[in-house]
Amino acid sequence: NVVEKIVDNPKIYSVLLPLPENPLLSLNSYVIRTEERNLVIDTGFNREECYRALTEGFEELGIDIEDTDFFITHFHGDHCGTVGRIAGERSRIFMSEKDYSYLVGDFEDATWEDIESVYVEEGFPTDIVCRLKSSNQAKKYRPDRLFKAVTLQDRDVIRLGDAELVCMLTPGHTPGHMCLYLPEKKILFSGDHVLFDITPNITSWMGIADSLGDYMQSLEMIKDLDVEITLAAHRDSRGNLRERADEILEHHRIRLHDTAEVLRESERPLNAYEIAQRMKWNLRGRSWDSFPDNQKWFAMGETMSHIDYLVKRDFILKQIDTESGIYVYSLK
């Protein structure tokens, strides 16, 4: 069943959007219905399967697109890809100012080339970079054109009928990720900030010194909210916010320890790709060599965010290998 009713007052529904050939499997898009206007939270990849599922969901709910606005939790393609195509002429598209600026940069090929250069400088193989140019879903299924957005700051309020939704800036998964909080009903739309049966990917972002530190701080802040229902963007959408936030924080503390252990056990400084290869990854016991290119890319980004965290706190030393021009790391 594509559409599921979650709450009656205000009327909140989830619409399940498929994400083919993606380990996330699907996206939970949410619809808040009021007499005045509707608000849709996240819209899936820019591909026909997502567009069709969203359109069918709207038809089932009897939604007029011209009475419907959109809130994008963050700029990843599986959350904003379809919004420009499906929004009506009178629709407003809400998004954090920080992530909208990253989305603008996403449309410049030079930005992608800069990111690829950073990965290569950290030891990521150039042959995988070349293959990912055509297979990277984040690039392949992003919006086909830049849409206009109403940009938001932390704690801005969106009024929807009698409901007041508080926009909460929660950087980490992306630099400007936003959750949406309905305090009166104790409901949190957590986007990819808190997921219940997988751990959100935290990567190293250009222009951000310590994305993992930002993320952990955001988790500490949001876990104290008065919340009874947390609605996540992927997989199982229910669970205890405080307990899950604490589990994710502990997960990253363990990975930080493991990152330091990899360096402790090495007889020489290692680059980020070498560290990623030696880390324990929960992919059903498969070896690093058998990982798909996309998984290596995400694992590399996550490893870099843990390295940044340790460098910033003076636990490990960052140097450049003069022979290869690649950054290498060692324990202090």
Disulfide bonds with the S-S distance in Angstrom:
none
